[in-house]
Structures are given as structure tokens and as C-alpha cells.
Amino acid sequence: MLALRVLQRSLLIHGALLSAAFALGGCSSQLADMTPADAQAHSKEPGTYLPVHDLPPERDQAIIPPEQRAKIEAELAAARDRQATAAKDAK
């Protein structure tokens, strides 16, 4: 009688685990199809290639104006020279 109860409990536990695995497995396929709102749309057809040659449009203006860029480059060169002098003096 005791062996029968152990067998029933074991079958019940295994059945519950199996049904939970199937339930979670069904959810994962739906979650895999979800994408963030700002994600780029992709083709659902197998065998298509990614659009590797699609580039963003060219900018109309420079990111940094040339005068400001020259000023930044001069400041960086001066800092580099100061560091080289400090490193030479430290030796």
C-alpha cells in the first residue's frame, strides 16, 4: 500500500513538472517574436541577407566647426607637450 502511494506521488510530481515545462515552452516562442518598439524591422523570410550596405545619409554640416576644431587640436597638442616635458623631468 505504501509503495502504491509513493508511486502515485511520484507520477503526480512528474506530471506536474512535465505540464509546467510544456506551458513555459509555449510562452518562450511568443516571447522570441517580440521586439522593442524602436527596433529595426527584419525580414521573416529565411535566407535573406542583412542590409549591410545601407548607410545613414550624409551630414549637411560638420559636427564641429573648423575654427573650434583647430582650437581643440591646439589645446590637445599643448597638453601633449606638457605631459612629455613632465615625463622627461620625472626620469
Residue frames relative to the residue before (quaternion, step in Angstrom):
aa qw qx qy qz dx dy dz
M 1.0000 0.0000 0.0000 0.0000 0.00 0.00 0.00
L 0.6573 0.5089 -0.3011 0.4673 3.56 1.01 -0.88
A 0.6415 0.5233 -0.3234 0.4583 3.60 0.98 -0.78
L 0.6293 0.5330 -0.3305 0.4589 3.59 1.07 -0.70
R 0.6562 0.4974 -0.3132 0.4732 3.60 0.96 -0.81
V 0.6368 0.5153 -0.3274 0.4709 3.59 1.00 -0.80
L 0.6514 0.5092 -0.3086 0.4703 3.58 0.97 -0.83
Q 0.6524 0.5064 -0.3151 0.4676 3.60 0.96 -0.84
R 0.6569 0.5002 -0.3125 0.4696 3.58 0.93 -0.86
S 0.6450 0.5224 -0.3179 0.4582 3.57 0.96 -0.84
L 0.6611 0.4932 -0.3036 0.4771 3.59 0.96 -0.88
L 0.6400 0.5265 -0.3232 0.4569 3.59 1.00 -0.80
I 0.6673 0.4922 -0.3006 0.4713 3.59 0.92 -0.88
H 0.6733 0.4871 -0.2988 0.4692 3.58 0.91 -0.89
G 0.6380 0.5189 -0.3257 0.4665 3.58 1.03 -0.72
A 0.6478 0.5072 -0.3187 0.4706 3.59 0.99 -0.80
L 0.6592 0.5020 -0.3111 0.4655 3.58 0.94 -0.81
L 0.6511 0.5162 -0.3101 0.4621 3.56 0.99 -0.82
S 0.6783 0.4715 -0.3029 0.4753 3.60 0.89 -0.85
A 0.6215 0.5211 -0.3477 0.4704 3.62 1.05 -0.65
A 0.6403 0.5230 -0.3264 0.4581 3.58 1.00 -0.78
F 0.6571 0.4917 -0.3127 0.4783 3.60 0.98 -0.78
A 0.6453 0.5187 -0.3279 0.4550 3.58 0.96 -0.80
L 0.6922 0.4569 -0.2845 0.4808 3.59 0.89 -0.87
G 0.6178 0.5476 -0.3425 0.4485 3.59 1.07 -0.63
G 0.6426 0.5194 -0.3194 0.4640 3.57 1.06 -0.69
C 0.6524 0.5142 -0.3141 0.4596 3.58 1.06 -0.69
S 0.6418 0.5619 -0.3445 0.3922 3.58 0.93 -0.79
S 0.6390 0.5164 -0.3545 0.4464 3.62 0.98 -0.63
Q 0.6476 0.4935 -0.3261 0.4803 3.60 1.06 -0.60
L 0.6524 0.5114 -0.3183 0.4599 3.59 1.00 -0.73
A 0.6254 0.5519 -0.3439 0.4312 3.58 1.05 -0.65
D 0.6720 0.4972 -0.2982 0.4607 3.60 1.12 -0.58
M 0.5725 0.5940 -0.3856 0.4131 3.61 1.21 -0.30
T 0.0606 -0.7790 0.6236 0.0232 3.57 -1.06 0.80
P 0.5885 -0.5635 0.4261 0.3932 3.60 -1.16 0.44
A 0.6439 -0.5590 0.3596 0.3790 3.57 -1.18 0.52
D 0.7484 0.3908 -0.2273 0.4853 3.60 1.01 -0.70
A 0.4248 0.7072 -0.4681 0.3167 3.58 1.23 0.23
Q 0.5062 -0.6371 0.4884 0.3151 3.54 -1.16 0.67
A 0.4964 -0.6648 0.4688 0.3032 3.57 -0.92 0.90
H 0.1135 -0.7909 0.5984 0.0586 3.56 -1.01 0.77
S 0.5800 -0.6076 0.4302 0.3306 3.49 -1.23 0.59
K 0.3615 -0.7292 0.5423 0.2088 3.57 -1.02 0.82
E 0.5496 0.6197 -0.3956 0.3967 3.59 1.28 -0.17
P 0.3997 -0.7051 0.5188 0.2719 3.60 -0.84 0.86
G 0.7666 0.3872 -0.2702 0.4352 3.55 -1.16 0.59
T 0.5559 0.5818 -0.4249 0.4147 3.61 1.18 0.07
Y 0.4228 -0.7083 0.5130 0.2375 3.55 -1.13 0.67
L 0.5446 -0.6023 0.4723 0.3428 3.53 -1.23 0.52
P 0.4905 -0.6722 0.4631 0.3052 3.61 -1.06 0.66
V 0.0229 -0.8550 0.5180 -0.0094 3.59 0.43 1.22
H 0.6916 0.4716 -0.2882 0.4651 3.62 1.14 -0.39
D 0.5080 0.6206 -0.4384 0.4056 3.60 1.24 0.04
L 0.0635 -0.8133 0.5780 -0.0184 3.56 -0.46 1.24
P 0.5548 -0.5828 0.4503 0.3869 3.59 -1.14 0.45
P 0.6049 -0.5685 0.3909 0.3977 3.61 -1.12 0.46
E 0.5811 -0.5843 0.4421 0.3542 3.55 -1.21 0.59
R 0.4796 -0.6554 0.5007 0.2996 3.56 -1.14 0.67
D 0.4703 -0.6764 0.4961 0.2741 3.55 -1.14 0.70
Q 0.7989 0.1536 -0.0652 0.5779 3.58 1.05 -0.70
A 0.6009 -0.5536 0.4288 0.3854 3.53 -1.26 0.38
I 0.5704 -0.5949 0.4364 0.3610 3.55 -1.13 0.62
I 0.7724 0.1363 -0.0572 0.6176 3.58 0.96 -0.93
P 0.4820 -0.6608 0.4784 0.3197 3.60 -0.85 0.87
P 0.6233 -0.5862 0.3614 0.3705 3.62 -1.03 0.71
E 0.6316 0.5302 -0.3502 0.4442 3.63 1.00 -0.74
Q 0.6803 0.4783 -0.2887 0.4744 3.57 0.90 -0.90
R 0.6226 0.5411 -0.3380 0.4532 3.58 1.05 -0.73
A 0.6471 0.5099 -0.3153 0.4710 3.60 0.98 -0.86
K 0.6390 0.5251 -0.3246 0.4588 3.60 0.99 -0.83
I 0.6602 0.5038 -0.3012 0.4686 3.60 0.94 -0.90
E 0.6546 0.5102 -0.3145 0.4607 3.59 0.94 -0.85
A 0.6418 0.5113 -0.3244 0.4706 3.60 1.02 -0.77
E 0.6470 0.5118 -0.3185 0.4670 3.60 0.98 -0.81
L 0.6611 0.5011 -0.3062 0.4670 3.59 0.96 -0.82
A 0.6423 0.5100 -0.3248 0.4710 3.59 1.00 -0.79
A 0.6450 0.5104 -0.3232 0.4679 3.60 0.99 -0.79
A 0.6476 0.5064 -0.3169 0.4730 3.60 0.98 -0.81
R 0.6335 0.5270 -0.3284 0.4616 3.59 1.00 -0.79
D 0.6635 0.5004 -0.3042 0.4656 3.57 0.95 -0.87
R 0.6351 0.5204 -0.3297 0.4660 3.60 1.00 -0.78
Q 0.6715 0.4913 -0.3023 0.4651 3.58 0.93 -0.86
A 0.6310 0.5199 -0.3375 0.4664 3.61 1.00 -0.74
T 0.6538 0.5012 -0.3120 0.4733 3.59 0.99 -0.81
A 0.6543 0.5063 -0.3077 0.4700 3.60 0.96 -0.87
A 0.6573 0.5020 -0.3150 0.4654 3.61 0.97 -0.79
K 0.6486 0.5111 -0.3185 0.4654 3.57 1.03 -0.77
D 0.6635 0.4971 -0.2970 0.4738 3.60 1.04 -0.78
A 0.6360 0.5463 -0.3305 0.4334 3.61 1.08 -0.64
K 0.6299 0.5408 -0.3369 0.4443 3.62 1.14 -0.53
